[in-house]
Amino acid sequence: MTALAQEILKTFDRLPDSEQLEVALEILRRLVHFDFPPLEDEDLVLNAEELFLELDKQESDHE
């Protein structure tokens, strides 16, 4: 990832939640037009694993 992209992400992280949502929605609108290659099963499994680990962490933080 380039230094510029990293700086954009740092700036994004400093935004209030409402502005983060607005920016994220705009980025998603723009991504609709990208031609992405199909995901491999391994990619889906890794993403699912990361998601479940994060959800477990959030759940344990709230207990």
N, CA, C, O and CB atoms as a CASP TS submission, in Angstrom:
PFRMAT TS
TARGET T0000
AUTHOR 0000-0000-0000
METHOD Language model
MODEL 1
PARENT N/A
ATOM      1  N   MET     1       0.854  -1.169   0.000  1.00  0.00           N
ATOM      2  CA  MET     1       0.000   0.000   0.000  1.00  0.00           C
ATOM      3  C   MET     1       0.900   1.232   0.000  1.00  0.00           C
ATOM      4  O   MET     1       1.913   1.273   0.698  1.00  0.00           O
ATOM      5  CB  MET     1      -0.972  -0.002   1.226  1.00  0.00           C
ATOM      6  N   THR     2       0.531   2.203  -0.765  1.00  0.00           N
ATOM      7  CA  THR     2       1.352   3.406  -0.873  1.00  0.00           C
ATOM      8  C   THR     2       1.203   4.272   0.383  1.00  0.00           C
ATOM      9  O   THR     2       0.264   4.112   1.163  1.00  0.00           O
ATOM     10  CB  THR     2       0.964   4.212  -2.133  1.00  0.00           C
ATOM     11  N   ALA     3       2.151   5.186   0.551  1.00  0.00           N
ATOM     12  CA  ALA     3       2.094   6.110   1.681  1.00  0.00           C
ATOM     13  C   ALA     3       0.833   6.972   1.605  1.00  0.00           C
ATOM     14  O   ALA     3       0.224   7.277   2.630  1.00  0.00           O
ATOM     15  CB  ALA     3       3.352   7.003   1.713  1.00  0.00           C
ATOM     16  N   LEU     4       0.446   7.360   0.396  1.00  0.00           N
ATOM     17  CA  LEU     4      -0.761   8.168   0.228  1.00  0.00           C
ATOM     18  C   LEU     4      -1.999   7.397   0.691  1.00  0.00           C
ATOM     19  O   LEU     4      -2.849   7.948   1.390  1.00  0.00           O
ATOM     20  CB  LEU     4      -0.920   8.598  -1.243  1.00  0.00           C
ATOM     21  N   ALA     5      -2.100   6.133   0.303  1.00  0.00           N
ATOM     22  CA  ALA     5      -3.243   5.311   0.712  1.00  0.00           C
ATOM     23  C   ALA     5      -3.269   5.136   2.227  1.00  0.00           C
ATOM     24  O   ALA     5      -4.337   5.187   2.838  1.00  0.00           O
ATOM     25  CB  ALA     5      -3.195   3.936   0.020  1.00  0.00           C
ATOM     26  N   GLN     6      -2.114   4.933   2.832  1.00  0.00           N
ATOM     27  CA  GLN     6      -2.038   4.797   4.285  1.00  0.00           C
ATOM     28  C   GLN     6      -2.470   6.089   4.976  1.00  0.00           C
ATOM     29  O   GLN     6      -3.154   6.050   5.999  1.00  0.00           O
ATOM     30  CB  GLN     6      -0.613   4.417   4.715  1.00  0.00           C
ATOM     31  N   GLU     7      -2.077   7.217   4.426  1.00  0.00           N
ATOM     32  CA  GLU     7      -2.470   8.509   5.003  1.00  0.00           C
ATOM     33  C   GLU     7      -3.978   8.720   4.876  1.00  0.00           C
ATOM     34  O   GLU     7      -4.610   9.254   5.787  1.00  0.00           O
ATOM     35  CB  GLU     7      -1.712   9.664   4.312  1.00  0.00           C
ATOM     36  N   ILE     8      -4.549   8.304   3.759  1.00  0.00           N
ATOM     37  CA  ILE     8      -6.005   8.412   3.580  1.00  0.00           C
ATOM     38  C   ILE     8      -6.711   7.593   4.654  1.00  0.00           C
ATOM     39  O   ILE     8      -7.690   8.052   5.242  1.00  0.00           O
ATOM     40  CB  ILE     8      -6.432   7.932   2.159  1.00  0.00           C
ATOM     41  N   LEU     9      -6.217   6.377   4.913  1.00  0.00           N
ATOM     42  CA  LEU     9      -6.835   5.527   5.932  1.00  0.00           C
ATOM     43  C   LEU     9      -6.688   6.124   7.333  1.00  0.00           C
ATOM     44  O   LEU     9      -7.617   6.054   8.138  1.00  0.00           O
ATOM     45  CB  LEU     9      -6.217   4.131   5.896  1.00  0.00           C
ATOM     46  N   LYS    10      -5.538   6.702   7.622  1.00  0.00           N
ATOM     47  CA  LYS    10      -5.352   7.345   8.927  1.00  0.00           C
ATOM     48  C   LYS    10      -6.312   8.517   9.092  1.00  0.00           C
ATOM     49  O   LYS    10      -6.895   8.709  10.159  1.00  0.00           O
ATOM     50  CB  LYS    10      -3.899   7.825   9.091  1.00  0.00           C
ATOM     51  N   THR    11      -6.470   9.291   8.033  1.00  0.00           N
ATOM     52  CA  THR    11      -7.399  10.418   8.072  1.00  0.00           C
ATOM     53  C   THR    11      -8.831   9.921   8.252  1.00  0.00           C
ATOM     54  O   THR    11      -9.603  10.497   9.018  1.00  0.00           O
ATOM     55  CB  THR    11      -7.282  11.263   6.788  1.00  0.00           C
ATOM     56  N   PHE    12      -9.176   8.861   7.549  1.00  0.00           N
ATOM     57  CA  PHE    12     -10.502   8.255   7.669  1.00  0.00           C
ATOM     58  C   PHE    12     -10.769   7.835   9.111  1.00  0.00           C
ATOM     59  O   PHE    12     -11.854   8.072   9.642  1.00  0.00           O
ATOM     60  CB  PHE    12     -10.632   7.042   6.726  1.00  0.00           C
ATOM     61  N   ASP    13      -9.773   7.209   9.744  1.00  0.00           N
ATOM     62  CA  ASP    13      -9.930   6.742  11.126  1.00  0.00           C
ATOM     63  C   ASP    13     -10.166   7.887  12.104  1.00  0.00           C
ATOM     64  O   ASP    13     -10.758   7.679  13.164  1.00  0.00           O
ATOM     65  CB  ASP    13      -8.703   5.959  11.551  1.00  0.00           C
ATOM     66  N   ARG    14      -9.720   9.073  11.771  1.00  0.00           N
ATOM     67  CA  ARG    14      -9.894  10.234  12.655  1.00  0.00           C
ATOM     68  C   ARG    14     -11.254  10.915  12.473  1.00  0.00           C
ATOM     69  O   ARG    14     -11.626  11.770  13.276  1.00  0.00           O
ATOM     70  CB  ARG    14      -8.784  11.245  12.404  1.00  0.00           C
ATOM     71  N   LEU    15     -11.986  10.549  11.443  1.00  0.00           N
ATOM     72  CA  LEU    15     -13.303  11.148  11.203  1.00  0.00           C
ATOM     73  C   LEU    15     -14.320  10.647  12.222  1.00  0.00           C
ATOM     74  O   LEU    15     -14.186   9.540  12.744  1.00  0.00           O
ATOM     75  CB  LEU    15     -13.785  10.834   9.777  1.00  0.00           C
ATOM     76  N   PRO    16     -15.338  11.458  12.506  1.00  0.00           N
ATOM     77  CA  PRO    16     -16.448  10.966  13.345  1.00  0.00           C
ATOM     78  C   PRO    16     -17.164   9.820  12.618  1.00  0.00           C
ATOM     79  O   PRO    16     -17.109   9.715  11.393  1.00  0.00           O
ATOM     80  CB  PRO    16     -17.459  12.125  13.678  1.00  0.00           C
ATOM     81  N   ASP    17     -17.828   8.973  13.391  1.00  0.00           N
ATOM     82  CA  ASP    17     -18.504   7.806  12.815  1.00  0.00           C
ATOM     83  C   ASP    17     -19.440   8.166  11.668  1.00  0.00           C
ATOM     84  O   ASP    17     -19.479   7.467  10.656  1.00  0.00           O
ATOM     85  CB  ASP    17     -19.282   7.086  13.887  1.00  0.00           C
ATOM     86  N   SER    18     -20.192   9.248  11.820  1.00  0.00           N
ATOM     87  CA  SER    18     -21.157   9.617  10.775  1.00  0.00           C
ATOM     88  C   SER    18     -20.453   9.953   9.460  1.00  0.00           C
ATOM     89  O   SER    18     -20.945   9.607   8.386  1.00  0.00           O
ATOM     90  CB  SER    18     -22.008  10.812  11.233  1.00  0.00           C
ATOM     91  N   GLU    19     -19.307  10.625   9.543  1.00  0.00           N
ATOM     92  CA  GLU    19     -18.559  10.953   8.322  1.00  0.00           C
ATOM     93  C   GLU    19     -17.866   9.723   7.751  1.00  0.00           C
ATOM     94  O   GLU    19     -17.746   9.590   6.533  1.00  0.00           O
ATOM     95  CB  GLU    19     -17.525  12.047   8.606  1.00  0.00           C
ATOM     96  N   GLN    20     -17.410   8.824   8.619  1.00  0.00           N
ATOM     97  CA  GLN    20     -16.828   7.576   8.134  1.00  0.00           C
ATOM     98  C   GLN    20     -17.858   6.809   7.313  1.00  0.00           C
ATOM     99  O   GLN    20     -17.538   6.252   6.263  1.00  0.00           O
ATOM    100  CB  GLN    20     -16.320   6.711   9.311  1.00  0.00           C
ATOM    101  N   LEU    21     -19.085   6.783   7.795  1.00  0.00           N
ATOM    102  CA  LEU    21     -20.152   6.093   7.072  1.00  0.00           C
ATOM    103  C   LEU    21     -20.398   6.734   5.713  1.00  0.00           C
ATOM    104  O   LEU    21     -20.544   6.032   4.712  1.00  0.00           O
ATOM    105  CB  LEU    21     -21.442   6.096   7.894  1.00  0.00           C
ATOM    106  N   GLU    22     -20.446   8.057   5.671  1.00  0.00           N
ATOM    107  CA  GLU    22     -20.659   8.750   4.399  1.00  0.00           C
ATOM    108  C   GLU    22     -19.535   8.451   3.404  1.00  0.00           C
ATOM    109  O   GLU    22     -19.798   8.183   2.231  1.00  0.00           O
ATOM    110  CB  GLU    22     -20.763  10.263   4.633  1.00  0.00           C
ATOM    111  N   VAL    23     -18.291   8.497   3.870  1.00  0.00           N
ATOM    112  CA  VAL    23     -17.143   8.234   3.003  1.00  0.00           C
ATOM    113  C   VAL    23     -17.168   6.784   2.530  1.00  0.00           C
ATOM    114  O   VAL    23     -16.945   6.507   1.352  1.00  0.00           O
ATOM    115  CB  VAL    23     -15.817   8.541   3.740  1.00  0.00           C
ATOM    116  N   ALA    24     -17.440   5.864   3.448  1.00  0.00           N
ATOM    117  CA  ALA    24     -17.477   4.442   3.084  1.00  0.00           C
ATOM    118  C   ALA    24     -18.552   4.179   2.031  1.00  0.00           C
ATOM    119  O   ALA    24     -18.321   3.435   1.077  1.00  0.00           O
ATOM    120  CB  ALA    24     -17.735   3.571   4.333  1.00  0.00           C
ATOM    121  N   LEU    25     -19.718   4.784   2.202  1.00  0.00           N
ATOM    122  CA  LEU    25     -20.793   4.587   1.219  1.00  0.00           C
ATOM    123  C   LEU    25     -20.401   5.130  -0.151  1.00  0.00           C
ATOM    124  O   LEU    25     -20.709   4.521  -1.176  1.00  0.00           O
ATOM    125  CB  LEU    25     -22.083   5.265   1.697  1.00  0.00           C
ATOM    126  N   GLU    26     -19.726   6.266  -0.167  1.00  0.00           N
ATOM    127  CA  GLU    26     -19.296   6.837  -1.447  1.00  0.00           C
ATOM    128  C   GLU    26     -18.250   5.948  -2.111  1.00  0.00           C
ATOM    129  O   GLU    26     -18.281   5.759  -3.327  1.00  0.00           O
ATOM    130  CB  GLU    26     -18.734   8.255  -1.245  1.00  0.00           C
ATOM    131  N   ILE    27     -17.332   5.406  -1.331  1.00  0.00           N
ATOM    132  CA  ILE    27     -16.322   4.497  -1.891  1.00  0.00           C
ATOM    133  C   ILE    27     -17.001   3.243  -2.450  1.00  0.00           C
ATOM    134  O   ILE    27     -16.650   2.773  -3.532  1.00  0.00           O
ATOM    135  CB  ILE    27     -15.268   4.108  -0.809  1.00  0.00           C
ATOM    136  N   LEU    28     -17.966   2.708  -1.713  1.00  0.00           N
ATOM    137  CA  LEU    28     -18.682   1.522  -2.201  1.00  0.00           C
ATOM    138  C   LEU    28     -19.431   1.819  -3.499  1.00  0.00           C
ATOM    139  O   LEU    28     -19.457   0.988  -4.406  1.00  0.00           O
ATOM    140  CB  LEU    28     -19.666   1.016  -1.134  1.00  0.00           C
ATOM    141  N   ARG    29     -20.037   3.000  -3.588  1.00  0.00           N
ATOM    142  CA  ARG    29     -20.725   3.372  -4.836  1.00  0.00           C
ATOM    143  C   ARG    29     -19.756   3.364  -6.016  1.00  0.00           C
ATOM    144  O   ARG    29     -20.107   2.939  -7.117  1.00  0.00           O
ATOM    145  CB  ARG    29     -21.379   4.766  -4.699  1.00  0.00           C
ATOM    146  N   ARG    30     -18.544   3.835  -5.778  1.00  0.00           N
ATOM    147  CA  ARG    30     -17.545   3.894  -6.848  1.00  0.00           C
ATOM    148  C   ARG    30     -17.002   2.507  -7.188  1.00  0.00           C
ATOM    149  O   ARG    30     -16.644   2.248  -8.336  1.00  0.00           O
ATOM    150  CB  ARG    30     -16.395   4.818  -6.447  1.00  0.00           C
ATOM    151  N   LEU    31     -16.938   1.621  -6.205  1.00  0.00           N
ATOM    152  CA  LEU    31     -16.400   0.278  -6.423  1.00  0.00           C
ATOM    153  C   LEU    31     -17.334  -0.611  -7.243  1.00  0.00           C
ATOM    154  O   LEU    31     -16.903  -1.605  -7.828  1.00  0.00           O
ATOM    155  CB  LEU    31     -16.120  -0.381  -5.093  1.00  0.00           C
ATOM    156  N   VAL    32     -18.608  -0.247  -7.280  1.00  0.00           N
ATOM    157  CA  VAL    32     -19.578  -1.040  -8.037  1.00  0.00           C
ATOM    158  C   VAL    32     -19.139  -1.182  -9.490  1.00  0.00           C
ATOM    159  O   VAL    32     -19.446  -2.183 -10.137  1.00  0.00           O
ATOM    160  CB  VAL    32     -20.975  -0.399  -7.963  1.00  0.00           C
ATOM    161  N   HIS    33     -18.436  -0.201  -9.997  1.00  0.00           N
ATOM    162  CA  HIS    33     -18.057  -0.195 -11.408  1.00  0.00           C
ATOM    163  C   HIS    33     -16.727  -0.905 -11.683  1.00  0.00           C
ATOM    164  O   HIS    33     -16.325  -1.014 -12.841  1.00  0.00           O
ATOM    165  CB  HIS    33     -17.974   1.225 -11.899  1.00  0.00           C
ATOM    166  N   PHE    34     -16.042  -1.387 -10.650  1.00  0.00           N
ATOM    167  CA  PHE    34     -14.777  -2.103 -10.843  1.00  0.00           C
ATOM    168  C   PHE    34     -15.048  -3.515 -11.336  1.00  0.00           C
ATOM    169  O   PHE    34     -16.063  -4.122 -10.995  1.00  0.00           O
ATOM    170  CB  PHE    34     -13.959  -2.139  -9.531  1.00  0.00           C
ATOM    171  N   ASP    35     -14.134  -4.026 -12.135  1.00  0.00           N
ATOM    172  CA  ASP    35     -14.243  -5.389 -12.630  1.00  0.00           C
ATOM    173  C   ASP    35     -13.337  -6.289 -11.783  1.00  0.00           C
ATOM    174  O   ASP    35     -12.161  -6.477 -12.094  1.00  0.00           O
ATOM    175  CB  ASP    35     -13.862  -5.470 -14.147  1.00  0.00           C
ATOM    176  N   PHE    36     -13.908  -6.837 -10.712  1.00  0.00           N
ATOM    177  CA  PHE    36     -13.145  -7.678  -9.806  1.00  0.00           C
ATOM    178  C   PHE    36     -13.126  -9.117 -10.296  1.00  0.00           C
ATOM    179  O   PHE    36     -14.120  -9.605 -10.836  1.00  0.00           O
ATOM    180  CB  PHE    36     -13.721  -7.606  -8.397  1.00  0.00           C
ATOM    181  N   PRO    37     -11.990  -9.804 -10.110  1.00  0.00           N
ATOM    182  CA  PRO    37     -11.970 -11.244 -10.439  1.00  0.00           C
ATOM    183  C   PRO    37     -12.804 -11.998  -9.406  1.00  0.00           C
ATOM    184  O   PRO    37     -12.977 -11.523  -8.283  1.00  0.00           O
ATOM    185  CB  PRO    37     -10.497 -11.801 -10.475  1.00  0.00           C
ATOM    186  N   PRO    38     -13.317 -13.159  -9.772  1.00  0.00           N
ATOM    187  CA  PRO    38     -14.122 -13.920  -8.808  1.00  0.00           C
ATOM    188  C   PRO    38     -13.266 -14.336  -7.606  1.00  0.00           C
ATOM    189  O   PRO    38     -12.070 -14.595  -7.739  1.00  0.00           O
ATOM    190  CB  PRO    38     -14.743 -15.172  -9.486  1.00  0.00           C
ATOM    191  N   LEU    39     -13.900 -14.393  -6.443  1.00  0.00           N
ATOM    192  CA  LEU    39     -13.207 -14.816  -5.235  1.00  0.00           C
ATOM    193  C   LEU    39     -13.011 -16.329  -5.233  1.00  0.00           C
ATOM    194  O   LEU    39     -13.887 -17.085  -5.651  1.00  0.00           O
ATOM    195  CB  LEU    39     -13.983 -14.375  -3.988  1.00  0.00           C
ATOM    196  N   GLU    40     -11.865 -16.744  -4.761  1.00  0.00           N
ATOM    197  CA  GLU    40     -11.582 -18.170  -4.599  1.00  0.00           C
ATOM    198  C   GLU    40     -12.160 -18.621  -3.255  1.00  0.00           C
ATOM    199  O   GLU    40     -12.353 -17.805  -2.354  1.00  0.00           O
ATOM    200  CB  GLU    40     -10.035 -18.461  -4.679  1.00  0.00           C
ATOM    201  N   ASP    41     -12.435 -19.916  -3.127  1.00  0.00           N
ATOM    202  CA  ASP    41     -12.958 -20.444  -1.877  1.00  0.00           C
ATOM    203  C   ASP    41     -12.035 -20.123  -0.711  1.00  0.00           C
ATOM    204  O   ASP    41     -12.509 -19.796   0.377  1.00  0.00           O
ATOM    205  CB  ASP    41     -13.160 -21.946  -1.983  1.00  0.00           C
ATOM    206  N   GLU    42     -10.729 -20.210  -0.920  1.00  0.00           N
ATOM    207  CA  GLU    42      -9.764 -19.933   0.141  1.00  0.00           C
ATOM    208  C   GLU    42      -9.900 -18.486   0.634  1.00  0.00           C
ATOM    209  O   GLU    42      -9.821 -18.224   1.834  1.00  0.00           O
ATOM    210  CB  GLU    42      -8.328 -20.196  -0.359  1.00  0.00           C
ATOM    211  N   ASP    43     -10.105 -17.556  -0.299  1.00  0.00           N
ATOM    212  CA  ASP    43     -10.293 -16.153   0.080  1.00  0.00           C
ATOM    213  C   ASP    43     -11.541 -15.989   0.951  1.00  0.00           C
ATOM    214  O   ASP    43     -11.520 -15.273   1.953  1.00  0.00           O
ATOM    215  CB  ASP    43     -10.400 -15.264  -1.177  1.00  0.00           C
ATOM    216  N   LEU    44     -12.617 -16.653   0.562  1.00  0.00           N
ATOM    217  CA  LEU    44     -13.859 -16.558   1.320  1.00  0.00           C
ATOM    218  C   LEU    44     -13.699 -17.131   2.722  1.00  0.00           C
ATOM    219  O   LEU    44     -14.197 -16.558   3.691  1.00  0.00           O
ATOM    220  CB  LEU    44     -14.982 -17.281   0.586  1.00  0.00           C
ATOM    221  N   VAL    45     -13.003 -18.263   2.831  1.00  0.00           N
ATOM    222  CA  VAL    45     -12.781 -18.886   4.136  1.00  0.00           C
ATOM    223  C   VAL    45     -11.948 -17.979   5.027  1.00  0.00           C
ATOM    224  O   VAL    45     -12.272 -17.803   6.202  1.00  0.00           O
ATOM    225  CB  VAL    45     -12.092 -20.249   3.976  1.00  0.00           C
ATOM    226  N   LEU    46     -10.876 -17.398   4.486  1.00  0.00           N
ATOM    227  CA  LEU    46     -10.026 -16.513   5.276  1.00  0.00           C
ATOM    228  C   LEU    46     -10.793 -15.283   5.742  1.00  0.00           C
ATOM    229  O   LEU    46     -10.661 -14.863   6.892  1.00  0.00           O
ATOM    230  CB  LEU    46      -8.802 -16.092   4.469  1.00  0.00           C
ATOM    231  N   ASN    47     -11.593 -14.706   4.851  1.00  0.00           N
ATOM    232  CA  ASN    47     -12.387 -13.531   5.224  1.00  0.00           C
ATOM    233  C   ASN    47     -13.428 -13.876   6.284  1.00  0.00           C
ATOM    234  O   ASN    47     -13.651 -13.106   7.218  1.00  0.00           O
ATOM    235  CB  ASN    47     -13.075 -12.940   3.991  1.00  0.00           C
ATOM    236  N   ALA    48     -14.057 -15.024   6.135  1.00  0.00           N
ATOM    237  CA  ALA    48     -15.051 -15.455   7.125  1.00  0.00           C
ATOM    238  C   ALA    48     -14.384 -15.678   8.473  1.00  0.00           C
ATOM    239  O   ALA    48     -14.929 -15.297   9.508  1.00  0.00           O
ATOM    240  CB  ALA    48     -15.768 -16.744   6.661  1.00  0.00           C
ATOM    241  N   GLU    49     -13.215 -16.289   8.467  1.00  0.00           N
ATOM    242  CA  GLU    49     -12.498 -16.537   9.716  1.00  0.00           C
ATOM    243  C   GLU    49     -12.148 -15.219  10.411  1.00  0.00           C
ATOM    244  O   GLU    49     -12.343 -15.085  11.620  1.00  0.00           O
ATOM    245  CB  GLU    49     -11.220 -17.355   9.449  1.00  0.00           C
ATOM    246  N   GLU    50     -11.638 -14.255   9.661  1.00  0.00           N
ATOM    247  CA  GLU    50     -11.306 -12.950  10.237  1.00  0.00           C
ATOM    248  C   GLU    50     -12.549 -12.276  10.810  1.00  0.00           C
ATOM    249  O   GLU    50     -12.503 -11.690  11.892  1.00  0.00           O
ATOM    250  CB  GLU    50     -10.656 -12.044   9.180  1.00  0.00           C
ATOM    251  N   LEU    51     -13.643 -12.363  10.089  1.00  0.00           N
ATOM    252  CA  LEU    51     -14.888 -11.753  10.536  1.00  0.00           C
ATOM    253  C   LEU    51     -15.377 -12.390  11.833  1.00  0.00           C
ATOM    254  O   LEU    51     -15.750 -11.677  12.765  1.00  0.00           O
ATOM    255  CB  LEU    51     -15.957 -11.877   9.452  1.00  0.00           C
ATOM    256  N   PHE    52     -15.382 -13.714  11.905  1.00  0.00           N
ATOM    257  CA  PHE    52     -15.841 -14.386  13.113  1.00  0.00           C
ATOM    258  C   PHE    52     -14.925 -14.111  14.295  1.00  0.00           C
ATOM    259  O   PHE    52     -15.401 -13.954  15.419  1.00  0.00           O
ATOM    260  CB  PHE    52     -15.942 -15.879  12.875  1.00  0.00           C
ATOM    261  N   LEU    53     -13.617 -14.050  14.060  1.00  0.00           N
ATOM    262  CA  LEU    53     -12.688 -13.729  15.147  1.00  0.00           C
ATOM    263  C   LEU    53     -12.945 -12.318  15.681  1.00  0.00           C
ATOM    264  O   LEU    53     -12.912 -12.094  16.891  1.00  0.00           O
ATOM    265  CB  LEU    53     -11.228 -13.858  14.663  1.00  0.00           C
ATOM    266  N   GLU    54     -13.196 -11.385  14.793  1.00  0.00           N
ATOM    267  CA  GLU    54     -13.487 -10.016  15.211  1.00  0.00           C
ATOM    268  C   GLU    54     -14.804  -9.956  15.972  1.00  0.00           C
ATOM    269  O   GLU    54     -14.902  -9.260  16.982  1.00  0.00           O
ATOM    270  CB  GLU    54     -13.532  -9.078  13.997  1.00  0.00           C
ATOM    271  N   LEU    55     -15.816 -10.675  15.500  1.00  0.00           N
ATOM    272  CA  LEU    55     -17.100 -10.690  16.207  1.00  0.00           C
ATOM    273  C   LEU    55     -16.952 -11.312  17.594  1.00  0.00           C
ATOM    274  O   LEU    55     -17.535 -10.814  18.557  1.00  0.00           O
ATOM    275  CB  LEU    55     -18.154 -11.462  15.391  1.00  0.00           C
ATOM    276  N   ASP    56     -16.180 -12.394  17.709  1.00  0.00           N
ATOM    277  CA  ASP    56     -15.919 -13.004  19.015  1.00  0.00           C
ATOM    278  C   ASP    56     -15.231 -12.015  19.949  1.00  0.00           C
ATOM    279  O   ASP    56     -15.577 -11.926  21.127  1.00  0.00           O
ATOM    280  CB  ASP    56     -15.059 -14.267  18.858  1.00  0.00           C
ATOM    281  N   LYS    57     -14.264 -11.278  19.429  1.00  0.00           N
ATOM    282  CA  LYS    57     -13.535 -10.292  20.229  1.00  0.00           C
ATOM    283  C   LYS    57     -14.491  -9.206  20.727  1.00  0.00           C
ATOM    284  O   LYS    57     -14.470  -8.835  21.900  1.00  0.00           O
ATOM    285  CB  LYS    57     -12.384  -9.663  19.404  1.00  0.00           C
ATOM    286  N   GLN    58     -15.328  -8.703  19.817  1.00  0.00           N
ATOM    287  CA  GLN    58     -16.282  -7.653  20.203  1.00  0.00           C
ATOM    288  C   GLN    58     -17.268  -8.170  21.242  1.00  0.00           C
ATOM    289  O   GLN    58     -17.626  -7.457  22.179  1.00  0.00           O
ATOM    290  CB  GLN    58     -17.042  -7.133  18.970  1.00  0.00           C
ATOM    291  N   GLU    59     -17.703  -9.411  21.072  1.00  0.00           N
ATOM    292  CA  GLU    59     -18.644  -9.992  22.022  1.00  0.00           C
ATOM    293  C   GLU    59     -18.004 -10.147  23.402  1.00  0.00           C
ATOM    294  O   GLU    59     -18.645  -9.863  24.413  1.00  0.00           O
ATOM    295  CB  GLU    59     -19.143 -11.347  21.515  1.00  0.00           C
ATOM    296  N   SER    60     -16.775 -10.586  23.452  1.00  0.00           N
ATOM    297  CA  SER    60     -16.094 -10.751  24.742  1.00  0.00           C
ATOM    298  C   SER    60     -15.787  -9.394  25.377  1.00  0.00           C
ATOM    299  O   SER    60     -15.760  -9.282  26.602  1.00  0.00           O
ATOM    300  CB  SER    60     -14.791 -11.556  24.563  1.00  0.00           C
ATOM    301  N   ASP    61     -15.557  -8.365  24.563  1.00  0.00           N
ATOM    302  CA  ASP    61     -15.330  -7.016  25.104  1.00  0.00           C
ATOM    303  C   ASP    61     -16.578  -6.443  25.765  1.00  0.00           C
ATOM    304  O   ASP    61     -16.479  -5.629  26.684  1.00  0.00           O
ATOM    305  CB  ASP    61     -14.865  -6.079  23.998  1.00  0.00           C
ATOM    306  N   HIS    62     -17.742  -6.862  25.302  1.00  0.00           N
ATOM    307  CA  HIS    62     -19.004  -6.327  25.840  1.00  0.00           C
ATOM    308  C   HIS    62     -19.502  -7.091  27.068  1.00  0.00           C
ATOM    309  O   HIS    62     -20.477  -6.687  27.702  1.00  0.00           O
ATOM    310  CB  HIS    62     -20.073  -6.356  24.764  1.00  0.00           C
ATOM    311  N   GLU    63     -18.839  -8.180  27.395  1.00  0.00           N
ATOM    312  CA  GLU    63     -19.291  -8.991  28.539  1.00  0.00           C
ATOM    313  C   GLU    63     -18.692  -8.513  29.830  1.00  0.00           C
ATOM    314  O   GLU    63     -18.967  -9.082  30.886  1.00  0.00           O
ATOM    315  CB  GLU    63     -18.943 -10.450  28.333  1.00  0.00           C
TER
END
